[in-house]
């Protein structure tokens, strides 16, 4: 025995049937049913014995019922008796509940139906023709399916080969009372059908049977082996319609919601809404879905709707306060469905509930879509009939909410990918503190009609307070020039030694002239480097000296060895001597990486105190900029305490930078030193994102003064002297107002008491800069040897203990 399983879709898709009519003969007969009753009548212990005996007796009275029925009119003629005979299939206790009908074998069309239940007559009969169309199978495919089913029966009964065809027949009908869609699964019972063989049954080999089983869709081949005229089907089938509306609608909603094509499923929403109405058996239901791209707060400017969300129909006239008092905020906070069975009966109606009543809605449900503990949107149900939406409705939509949440999650993931792509294209890397604003701009760009202008909207943060700081390597230009000088002189001397040795062996005047020019370059470099000197000297070495090395190698073997040693002195990639400069650059890199990593660590702690925009640049040292203010945060309250907090944190952070720089000094090949500076500005300014440069700049003419100070202040002198304001191991705090002086002196006193700063404080006047006058400065020395700074811990955590003292002052 061999079995095969095939879906009907697969079967019908492969079938090669060209027949237009069902080729098997079918005969209406009640013989299978009478055999059932006869068996019951032979068992006196059977509970249906008396009924069965009566049925068999009546058949003897009406012998035409025991023969093939050519005229279905005899059923009506013997209606009462026939009802009794069919009661095993249509029990009297369920007659008004079941939806069933009986027809000729393999015939489910209305003209072949001879017996029905009242519910079948009421629900199915008027729509039967259209219901079959809902299978998605045309007449040709219907005939094909019947033929394959017929041959499957023949193979099972006579050849012990079983082919299971899986094809649930789901009909879509309209409820005659509500007009809503209802779905019925059609189950067909063929137990009352006899297969009659007319003539000799064909003998088939195992190979032929294997071929048939594996190719049941090859109808022409099977008909040649098993001609249809050899077989007749006597009896009747009974089809029963089972209401599967809920499961079918959930399945269809799942398909629509989880379909990966389309954005926000707008084109499918009308059908989805229709299905939800059928699911809840509410023809007057209005359905909307609100999606929150940024979760856990309602921002109507960046939220989006599916279908006709009532929230979006009325949002233009609503304030933020209206949302806070509404059903939506209640659902957002509780993360549960909020039910208003009678909107008119609510005591404290928000503007949203009043607007809903104006639309004619009398009851509502707002159900949150929960994703990973956060609310990603709402399903909104509204009805004009009070009480038609209630707590039971809320329970019934649980699976719908779960499906919608999954769909929204997938949609949001796709949408977020698009947002990130826009941000990456338009803005490159964005600091996390202001990412929310760029997300909002990207969402607006994606949802804006494509009018050819695909530029991001202007992003400006008004009234933010700037904090600027710099840890600069002292005399870095002098160190770099000295390293270049040393390398060039060493390089020239090494090349000169080879040329001088060659001159001893072969004293050519041209070689002597090269030695003269080499000495001249060495003397000029010792006196100082000018712009372009380095390239000029290296070109001289390559063109005038190294070009002779091949010839020198032929003069003397000792020269050839010296040339090899010379080449080993040079950097293999650069082709010139790079030792002192490498030592300097390695020292710069080491100190930059050390303090940059430290700043990143403590800055993450500072973000947790209050979000702010932070930028950092590596030069010969580290320059940083901080902006803090109300416009930079989306849903937090900004207070002056956070500005003061950030200013104090900035000093402590620079103390930590100085301490780390001091610790690694023994590891540096060049013992460079750091100076530290803070520029104070008490007046808020605006920063604007420049899309062409992909960075923020201060905005406005007055604010340019701040940028000028940032660029020039590190070279400033103390007024009336030649002394630089910034000195190693010290922090210079530059300000212009007396109130700023008082504030920072307070911080300095506090940090001196903690041991972060050494005792002593200098009050200084700053020499006028180009375009900037009247600046003053405080200068203090970092206590790099204090226990507070040398402890093996995050120095910023030390600062966390100071916030209460600051807040109390």
N, C-alpha and C positions, 0 to 999 in steps of 0.2 A: 504494500500500500504506500503510495506517495501522495504528499499533500503539496499544495501551492497556495500562496496568499498574494492577492493583487488588489490594489485600490481600483475603484471603478474609474477614477479619472485616468489612471495609467492604462487601464483596459480599453476604455473608449478611445483614448488618444491613439492607440496602436491598431485598433480593429480595422479590418479591410472590407467590411460588409458593404455590399452594393444593393441589397434587397430593400424594397419599399414596403413590404408587408411581412408580417410574422409568418414563417413557413410551416409551423407546426399546427396541427389540428387540435382545437380545444373544445371540449364538450362539457356543458353544464350537467352535473350529476350529483345526486345526494347519496350515492352508494357508500362513499367513505364515512359519511355522517351516520348512515343507518347501521354500518358495521359497529360503530362506536356504541350506539344504543343497544344493538343486539348483544354485544358483549356484556353490557350492564344488566340486561334482562336475564342473563344466564347465571348471575351471582345473586342469590337471595340475601346475602349479607351486605350488598352494596347499598348505600343510603339512597341511591337513585333507582333502585330496583323497580319500584312500583311505577314510577314515571316511565322508565325504559320499557316495561312490559306493556304499558298503555300505548306508547309510541309505536312499538312493533305491531301491536294489534291494529292500530289505525292505518299503518302502511298496507296491511293486508286488505283493509277496506278501500284504500286509495292506491292501488298498485302502480298507477302512473308516476307516483313520487319515487318509486324505486327504480325507475328506468331513466335513461338519458333524457333530459328535458329539452324538447325542441321548442315548446311554447311556454315562456316564463309566466304567461297568464295564469297557469294552474296554481302558482304561488298565491296570487290574490284570491283565487277561488277557494283555496283551503287555508286562508290566512291564520285563523286561530290555531289550527293544528300545526301549521308551519312555524308559528311563533313558539309553540311548545318545543318543536323539534330543534329549533335554533337556540333555545334557551341555554344550552351548554356553552354557547359562544357569546350570547347576549343575555347575561343573567338579569332577571326582572329587577333585582335590587339595585342594579347599576345602569339600567337601560337609559335613564335620563342623564347619566353622567359621562358614560363612555362615548367617544367619537369614533364610530366604526362603520364599515360597509363591507359587503361581500360581493364578489364578481367572478366572472369566468377566470380560469387559470391564465396567468400572465396578462390579464386585461384589467387595467385600472382606470380606463376612461369611463365617463359618466354613463354612456349608453350600454356598457357591459355590466353595470352595477344592478343587482336584482334585490338587494336587501340592505337596509340602513337603520342606524339608530336615530332617534329624534335630533340629537345634537349634531350628527353628521348632516342631516337635512338642513338644519338651521345655519350651521357655520361653514361647512365645506362645500356643499352642493352649489350654492350660488357663485362660488369663486374657484371651482375645481379646475377649470380650464386654465385660468391665470395662475393658479397655484402650481400646476405642473411646469409652467414656464419658469417659475422661480427656481426650479432645479438647475437651470442653466443648461438644459439638455433639449435639443431639437428633436423632431419626430424621427429622423434617421438614426440619431444616437439612441433614442428610446427603444427602437426596434432592435438595434445592435445589442443593447443591454439585455433585452428579453431573450434573444437567441443564445447569448453566452450563458445566461442563467439556466435556460432549458438544457443546454448541453452539459452544464455542470451537474444538473440533477441526474441526467442519464449516466454520466461517468461515475457518480457516487453510487447509484443503485445497482448498476449492472457490471461495473468494471472496478469497483473498489478504489477509485481515484477521486480525491476530494480537493476541490478548488474553492477556497473561501474568498468571496468577493466583498470587499469592505467599502460600502458606500452609503452612509447615512442619508436618507432622503428627508431634507428639511424644507418644509413649505412655509412661505410667508403669506399670511392672510391679514385682512383688516378685521378688527373687532367690530361687529355690526353695531354695538352700542356706543363705543367711544371713538371709533375711527382710527384707533392706534394699531400699529403693526403687532401681530402675534405670530409666533413661530411654532410649527408642529412637526414632530418627527414621525414619519410614516413607517410603521412596523408591519410587515407582510407575513402572514401565517399561511404556509402551504401544506399543513398537515392533512388537509382534507382533499388532497389531490392524488390520483392514481396515475402512474405511468403505464400505459398499455402499449405493448410491442405488437405491431401488425406484421406477422411473418417471422422469419428466422433472424435472431439477433446476430449481427456481424461478429466474427471472431477477430480480435485485434492482438497483434504481437506486443510484447513489452516495449519494443522500440517504438512502435506506432503510438502506444499509450503515452510513452515518455514525450514524444514529439507533440502530441495533443496537449498534454498537461503543461508543457513549457511554452506552447504557442496557442493558448486558448483564443487569442484574438485573430488567429488565421482561420476565419470562418469558412472560407471557400475550401480549404484543405480538409477541415473537419466534416463538412457536408458531403465530401466525396467518400469519406470512410463511413460516416453515419448519416445516411440520407434522411431528411426530416420526415418523409412520407412513411417511414417505418415506425414512427412514434406518435402517440396521441396522449393528451393530458385530459383526464376525466376528473371532474369534481369541481371545487371552487376554492378561491382564496379569500381570506379576510384581512382587510387592512385596518389598522387602528392608528388613529392620530393621537400622539402624546404631546401635551403642551410643554414645550421646552423654551418658552419665551425668555425666561430669566437667564438661563445658561447660554442661549444663543446670542442674546443681546450683549452679555458680558464678553463672549467670544468675539463678537463683531467690534465692540468698543476696544477690546484689547488689540485687535488687528489695526484699527484706525489710529489708536493712541500710540502704539509702538511702531507704526510704520516710520521708517527712517527718512522717507522722502518728504520734501515740502518743509516750509518754515512755519512754525506755530500752528500747522494743520488747519489753516483758515479755510481752505477749499473743502475740507471734509467736515467742518463743524456743523453745517445744517443737518447732515445725516446723523452725526453723533448726537445732536440735540434731540432729534426725532427718536433715536434709540433710547435715550435717557428718559424721555416722556413715556415710552412704552414700558421700560423697566419699572418705573414708579407708578404706572397706570394713572397718569395725570396728563390729559390732553392739553390743558391750559398752562402747562409749566413753561417758564422762561428760564433759560440756562445760560450762564456766563462763566468764564474762567479768567482769573487775573493772575498774571505771572509777575513775580518780583525778581528781576535779574540780580538785585542786591538784596539778600535775605534779611529777614527779621526787622525791617522797618518799611513803612509805606512811603515811597517817594513816587507820586503820581507822574512825575516828569520822566522817569526812566522805567516805570512799570509798563507792562503791555497786556492786552486782553485777547482772548479767543472769543469768536462769535460776537455777541452783543452784551458784553458785560455792563450791567446797570451802573456799576461804579464809574466806568469810563464815560457813560452817557451823561452823568451829572457832575463830573469832577471839576469842570471849569468854574463852577460857582461855589466850590467848597474851599474852606480854609484848612490849615493843618489841625486846628483845634476841633473842627468838625469830625475829622478822622478819629481823633483821640477818644471821642465820646460815642463812637458808633459801634455797630455790630462787628465791623472789621477788626478794630483794635481789640475788642473782647476775644475774638477768635485768635488773633495774633498772640495775645498774652497767654491765654489758656491752652492754645494749641489743640483745641477741641471745637467741634461743630457748635455754633450758636444758633438756637432756634427761636424764632419769633412767630408763634402760631397766630397771633393777632396784632398786627402793627398798630392798629388804632387804639388798642388797650394799653400800649406801653405808656408809662407815666412820664419818663424822661426821654423824650424823642430828640435825637440829634438831627442836624440838618439833612443827613443822609436818609434817616427813616422818614422824615417829612417829605423828602423828594420821592421816595418810593411810593408813598401814599398818593402823591400827585400823579404818578404814573399809573395808578389804579391797582397797585399791588397791595394785598391785604395780609400776606404772610411771607416769611422768608427764612432761608437757612444760609448761613455763611460758614463753610467748612474749610479749615486750613489744609493745605497740602504740605505734609511734614516730610522733610528730607534730612536724614541724619541729625535729627534733633532741632532742626531749624525750619522755619516756614518759608516755602518757596513760592507760595501763591494761594489762591482761594478758588473753590468751586462755589458758585452762587446759584441758588435756586429761588425763584419767585413765583408766586401764584396770586391770582385775583380772588381766590376763594378762601376765606378765613378758615384756618384749621386743616386745610388740605395738605399742609406741610407740618410735620410734627416730629416728636422724638423717634417714633418708629421709622419715619422717612430717613432720619439721620443714621439709624442703624442699617437700613437697607442700602445705603450708598457707601458703606465701608469699603467694599471691594472696588467700587468705582474710584474712590479716593486713592486707594493703593495703586491702581493702574495709572491714574492720572499723574500721581506723584512720580512714578517711574518714567512716564512719558516726558514730564516736565524736566526731570533730571537729565534725561538724554538730550532734550531740546536745549536746556541750559548749558550742558557740556559743549554741544555743537556751537551754541551762540557765544559762549565764553572763549572758545577757540578762535572764533571770528574776531571777537573783541581784542584778544591778545595779539592776533595777527595785525589788526589795525594799529594798536599801540606800538608794536614792534616796528611796523613800517613807518609810522608818522613820528614816533617819539623815541625810538630805541629804548634803553633801560630807564625805568621810572622809579623814583624812590617810593617805597611802600606807603609812606605816610600820606602821599597825595595820589596814590594809585586810584582811589575811589573817584576822583574828579576826572581822570583820564578815561576810566571805564565809562563814566556817564557820557563823556563827549563821544567815545567810540560807539556806544549804544545809539546815541542820537544820529551819528553818521550812518550807521548800518540801517536804521529804520527810516531815514529820510529818503524821500523819492530821489532817484538818481537824475538830477538836473544837469549833470556834467561837472558840477562842483563837488569834488570828493575830498575837499580839505577839511581838516578838523577845525571845529569852532575855536575861537580865541579862549585861551585859558589864562586867567589873571587872578591872583590872590591879593586882595586889597588889605591894607592896614595890618601888615605883619611886621614884627620886630626882628631886626637883623642882629646877629652876633657873629663877629668875625674873629678868627684866631690864626696864629701863625707860629710854627716852630721851625726856625730857619737855621741852617748850618752856617755858623760864623765863618766869614772870609772864604766861602766856598769857591769863589772865582779865583782868589789868590792861590788856594790849594790846587785848583785844576790847572792853572797856568804854570805853577811850579812843577807839577807832575809832567806836563807836556814838555817844558824846558828840559828837565832831567832826562826824559826819554829821548828827545831829539839830540841832545849833546852826546849821550851814550851811544846812540845809533851812528852819529857822525864820526865819533872817535873810533868805533869798531870798523867802519868802512875806511877811515883814514889809515888805520894801522895796516890794512891790506895794501892800500895804494902806496904807502911809504915803504913797505917791504919790497913791493914790485919795483919801486924806483931804485932801491939799493942794488937789485939784481940787474936791472936795465934802466939806467938813469936817462930817461927821455924827458926833454923839456916840457912836453905836454902833460906828463904825469906830475911834474913839479908844479905846473900851473893849476892842476886840479887840487893838489895839496894846499896851495895858497888859498884857493877859493873855499876849500873845506874849513880851514882855520878862520877865514873871514866870517863864515856862517856861524861857527861856534862862538866867536866873540860877540856877534850881533845878538845871538839868542841869549847869551849871559846877561846882556844889558837889558833885555826885555823882549816880549813878543808883541808883534803888531798883527792886525787882521790880515790873514792870508799868508803869514810867515810859515806856518806849519806845512801847508800844501806846497809852497814854493821849495822848502828844504827837502821834503820827501821826493818831489819831482827831480830835484838836483841829484839826490842820491841814486835814484833809479836810472836817470838818463845819462849822468856823467860818470858815476863810479861803478854801479853794478853792471852796466853795459860792457865794462872792460873785463869782468870776472872770467868769462869764458877764455879770453886771450891770456889772462894772468895764469890760468890753470895749466896752460901749455908751456909756460916759461919754467915753472918749478913745481915739483910735487909737493913741497912744503907749503907753497901758496895754495895749492888745491885743497889741502887739509884745512888750512886757516879759513878758506872760503866756506867750507862745509860747517865749521864751527860758527862762523858768522851767521849763516842761514838758520842754524839752530837757535840763535838768540831771538829771531824774529817771530812774531805771531803767525802761525801757518795760514790763518784765514785772512788777516789784514795785510800781511806782507811787510809790516814795519814793527819796530820795537814798541811794545805795549805793556810795560811792567809797572812803572810808577802810576801811570794813569789807571791801569787795572786795579792796583791797590786802592787808589782813591775812589774809583767808581764802585768797587766792592764794598768799601766802607760806607759810602753813601747809601748803597742798596740795602746793606744790613741794618743801618740805623733807620732808614725809611720803612722797611718791612716790619721791624720791631715795633716802632711807635704806631704805625698804621694798624697793625693787628691789635695792639692794645686799645687804640681809639675805637675800632670796630666793636670790640668786646664791651667796653663801658658805654658806648653809644646805644647799644641794644638795651641796656638797663635804662638809659635816659628816655628811650622811646616809651618804655612802660610807665614812666612817671607821667609823661604827657606827649602825645604824638607831635612831631615837628619835622620840618624838611631839613635834611642834612646833606651836605656835599663836601667832598674831600678831594684834594689834588696833591699829587706827588711832584715836587720839584727838587731843589736841594733842601729837603725837609718836607714838612707837611703843612699845607694850608687848608683850613676848613671854614665853612660857612653854615650858619644855622638860621632858620627862619621859623618863628613861632607866632601863632595868632589864631583868632576865631575862624577866619575864612579857610584855614588849612584843614580844619577838622569837620567831619560831616555831621556827627550826631553827639558832640560833646560840648560841654560848657567851658569856655575859656575864661580864666581869671588872672589878675595881675600876679598872683602868687606863683603861677607857672613860669612867667617871665623871670621873676626874681630867682626862682629855683634853678632855671636854666643858666643864669649868669653865675650863680655860685657853683653849679656843677662844672661850668666851663673852666673856672679857675682850678678846681680840684683835678679835672681831667688833665690840664697842662702841668700841674704838679706831678701827676703820675707819668706823663710823657718825659719830664725832666729826670725823674727817678729811673725810669727804664733806660734812658739814654746814658745816664751815668753808669749804670750797672754793666752795660755791654762795652763801655769804652776800652777796657783791657783787651777785648777781642778784636778791636779795629786795627787794621794795618796802618791806617792814618788816623791819629787821635783827634778827630774833628769834635767841635763843641756846638751845642745848640743854644740859640736865643729864643725867647718866647714873647709874644705880643698879643694883646687883646684890644680890639677897637670897639668902643662903646657908642651906640646911637640910640637915643631915647625916643626919637620921633619915628613912628611907624611909616612904612613905605609900601609900595606895590611891587610885586614881581610878576613878570609875564613870561610865558613859555615861548621861546623863539623857535618856530618849526624849522626854519632853514638851518639853524645851528644845533637844533635838538637839545637845548638847555634853557635854564631860567636866567633872566637878567632883570635888574631893577628897572622899573617902568616910570617914566616921567622925568622932566628936565631937572627938577630939584633933587631927585634921588640920584642923579648922576654924580653929584658931589660925593656921595658915599662911596661910589665905585672909584673915584679919583683917589680918595684917601686910602682905600684898600691897596691900590697899586703903588703908592708912594710912601706910605707910613713906615715901612720896614727900613727905609734908608734915612729916616729923619734923624736930625741932630738935636742935642739939648741946646736950647737957645743961648747964644753968646759963647758957645764952645765948639770945639771940633770933635766932641765925644758923641759917639752913636748912642741913640736912646736905648737900643736893645743890646744887652750884654749877656755873656754866657752864664747859664745857671739862674738867670733872673727872669721875672715876668714883668713886662711894661704894659700898663693899662692906660690907654689913651682915651681921653674924654674931652668934652667941651662945656659941660654944664656943672654948676655947683651941686645940684641934686644927685648927679651921677657920682661925683666925688664922695659925697656922704655915704651913698649906698655901698660903693666898693670898699671904702675904708672899714665899714662894718664887717663885710665879708673877710677882709684881710685880718682884722683883729680876731675874728672867730677862728680862722685857719691857723693863725700864729698860736692861739691857745691850744689847738689840736696838735701842733707840732709839724704841720704841713709846710709852714713858712717860717723862716728865721726872723727873729726880732729886728725891728728897724723898718722905716718906710721913707722913701724919698718922694717929695713933691716937686715936680719939674715942669718947666715951660718948654714947649716944643718949638723949634725953629720953624718959621713959616714955610709951608710947602707951596708949590706953584698952584695958585687958585684957592688955597686953604690956609686961613690964619686963625690964631687964637686957641690952638689946641694945647691941652695940658696933659700931664701924665703922672701916674703913680708907679713907682718901681719897687719891687720886693724881691727877695732872694729865696729860692726854693730850698728847703731843708732836705736834701736828697739822702741824708744819712739818718733821718728820723725813723723810729720804729714804725710809725703809722704808714710811711711810704715803702718801707722795705719788707713789710710782712708779705708772706706768700699768699696773697689773696687778691681778689678783685677790688681795686681801690675805690671803685664807684659804689660798692656795697657799704664802704665806710661812710659814704655820703648819705646813704639812705637814712642813717640815724640822725642826720642834721635837719631833716625836713620839718619836724615838729617844732624845733627851735626857731626856724625861719618863719613858720606860719604863726607862731605865738607873738612874734615881734610886731 
